[in-house]
Amino acid sequence: MAHSLSARKRVRQNAKDRALNRWRLTTMRESIKDFNEQILHGTAETAAEAFKKASRIIDRSAQKGVIHANQAARRKSRLNAKLKTKKLSKKA
């Protein structure tokens, strides 16, 4: 257990930061799940809206340091590829 006042404060700050980071990660994963649900069962328009929402959340997670910038780019790229195939299958 931390003994000095500054060490105790760091313990409190770390707990608060960890909780916020876990919330951001959970929110990001939920938005990706919502997008995947729209890809499977929704229209291309609703999937596009879900993609916009998910990409905003992914970018924000990367900006806050929860995930790496390259991981954010990779996730968005894969979601966009799914969206493109959904739009192409709609036209065909």
ZIZI-V81288 format. One record per helix or strand of 3 or more residues. SS is the DSSP state (@ for helix, = for strand). FROM is the first residue (numbers start at 1). TO is the last residue. If there is no record, write none. Layout:
# ZIZI-V81288
SS,FROM,TO
SS,FROM,TO
This chain:
# ZIZI-V81288
@,5,41
@,44,63
@,69,91
